[in-house]
Amino acid sequence: MNSQNNLKLVLASLFAALCCVGTMLSFPTPNGGYIHPGDSMVLLTGIFLGPLYGGAAAGIGSALSDLLLGYVSYAPATLVIKTLVAMVAAFIFHSFMYKMKSMKLRTCLVIFCGIAGGILVTGGYFLFESKILGLGLAATASILSNLIQNLFGIVLSALLFPVLYKIRVISSCLPPKNSTKGTN
């Protein structure tokens, strides 16, 4: 294993912990849902670590929070959904990041990744609750709270991205500009 892979493995562990703890730090909303910083970590994990390391870290960290908080039935869905969100964010961001020269444009790209991720989260949990948990159309009740949570995660991601980008050890995991290899 080379030093870049070792660095990604260490950062993946750190980001998985941030996804887990961030999700556990939840605050109730007036509509009966809750918001937490975990989804912003899911997006940023995918963006900085790529689809392989980022997807694994985001999925494992988020599912672990479900297990620790007692939402055991949601853990498998969370593992799949948050892994996919991080992977999609990585593919989108890495495909366009060098076309976006300024930090403002790259932050807009983070927002776009968050919107795509939010669609996956809202749709994924709706399908899980309606089909797997058997709630049928009653699962529509969670759509609003998921949308509010997504918005919070997108805003927080956009605020944190420029800060984390300035940390050389984190931004060094982004693929080089003229990379002929796929992203990890």
PyMOL commands that set and color helices and strands:
alter all, ss='L'
color gray80, all
select helices_A, chain A and resi 3-24+38-69+72-96+103-132+136-165+168-171
alter helices_A, ss='H'
color red, helices_A
select strands_A, chain A and resi 27-28+34-35
alter strands_A, ss='S'
color yellow, strands_A
deselect
rebuild
show_as cartoon
